[in-house]
């Protein structure tokens, strides 16, 4: 089986990117499936600050979604330095293809919208809410220049390959105990340009009227809104059992600062404000775990 040729609208892949795809293909199954292509979703926190600017504004300014090797931030494991966990994983996974590449040649990470493959998942909230309340919806054709692993690369999976090599009928991620782990990781090679590759930007309704929403509107693609996340005091016991009492206490503290809100509830915008206004009180790991609690228990289904 040969690597599928990208459609004419796709960028010409660099030698390192072709080498990376070939490395994954050589390790994947020999099967050649015919499952219809599904969109890949790229999750992020639209209003969280990086270098003093909301992430969504940086995306609008550059017109591109960058890998952690280029951007200097990540919603997952951040370790782009030579020998770091992410660097080492890419070295092993892609057979060293990117070791000498420029940062902008490396892949970006997302997850497959498995609802279109017949699975009940986080419908409307994106393929991998663990990584943020906002997400980009990529054109399905980008799956043809992506590689995949099931489950997340954190688990060192053996189910890997290009799209036709994957067994989309038997997903291993769905057996993991945490619903936030129920996604198939995608590595998108060849760059990600918003106007060319993205069919929609989906935001939480708590960001309506915000600078992040205004930035999204400047990106040249449709802006959509999902059902929203809401975390109340009634969910704190679940949060404590899920991510620990320190995280539940931080969430309780945020709720107390809302004042007269009736009933008080936290939203993604609340976490964004906490990240911007109180970086010493709520550090990165705390906010990350607080978001996990909101993503796990706070969907307005």
C-alpha positions, 0 to 999 in steps of 0.5 A, a space after each residue: 500500500 502506498 501513502 495516499 496522495 494529498 488532494 491538490 488543495 493540500 500543501 506539498 509535503 516536505 521530505 521529513 513529513 513524507 518520511 514521518 508518514 512512511 515510518 508510521 505506515 511501516 509500523 501499522 497494520 497491513 489492512 487497507 480499510 475503507 472507512 469514510 474520512 472524518 474531521 479532526 478536531 484541534 482543542 485549545 483554550 481560546 482565552 487563556 493567555 500565552 505571552 500576555 495575549 489570548 491564544 485565539 488572538 495569536 491564532 488570528 494574527 498568525 493564521 496558522 496553528 503551530 506545534 508546541 515546538 514553534 509556539 512554546 505552549 501546549 494543552 497536553 504534555 509540554 516538552 519540546 526540548 531535545 531529549 524531552 518527552 515529546 521530542 523523544 516520542 516524535 523521534 521514536 514514533 517518526 523514526 527520527 524524521 523531524 530531528 533536524 527539521 525546523 519547528 514549523 515542519 513538525 506535526 500538530 496534534 488533534 483527535 478524530 471526530 469518532 461520532 461520524 464513525 458511529 460512536 456515541 461520544 462528546 457530541 458537539 463538544 469536540 473529539 477530545 475536550 480534555 484539551 480545551 473548551 474551544 476547537 478547530 474543525 478540520 476539513 476531512 481531507 486532512 486525514 489523508 496527510 495525518 497519522 493516528 494512534 489509539 489511544 493517546 500516545 501517552 499510553 504507548 499504543 500499538 494500534 497505529 497507522 495511516 487512515 486506511 490502516 486503522 481498525 475504526 470498528 474496534 477502538 481501544 481508547 473506549 475501554 479506558 476508564 476515564 471518558 476524557 481519554 476516549 479519543 483517537 489521537 491524530 498527528 497532522 503533517 504538512 502545516 495547518 492554515 486556518 483559512 485553507 484547512 479549517 471549516 469551523 471554530 467552535 467556542 463556549 458560549 461564555 466567551 460571547 462578546 470577549 476579545 477571544 470571540 472577536 479574534 475568532 471572527 477575524 479568522 475567515 472561517 465560520 464561528 460556532 457555539 457548543 452547548 457550554 460548560 457549567 460547574 456548580 458547587 454540587 459537583 465539587 465532591 465529584 471533582 475532589 474524587 476525580 482530581 483531588 481535594 486541592 483542585 476541589 478547593 481551588 474550584 470552591 475558591 473560584 465559586 466564592 469569588 463570583 459573588 451574587 451569581 445565582 446560582 453560582 457556576 464556573 464556566 470556561 470564561 471563569 477559568 480564563 479570568 482566573 488564569 489571567 488575573 491570579 497566576 500565582 494563586 492558580 498555577 498551570 497544573 491547578 488550572 489544567 486539572 480544574 478544567 478536567 473537572 469542568 470537562 468531565 462533569 460540567 457539560 450542559 447536556 
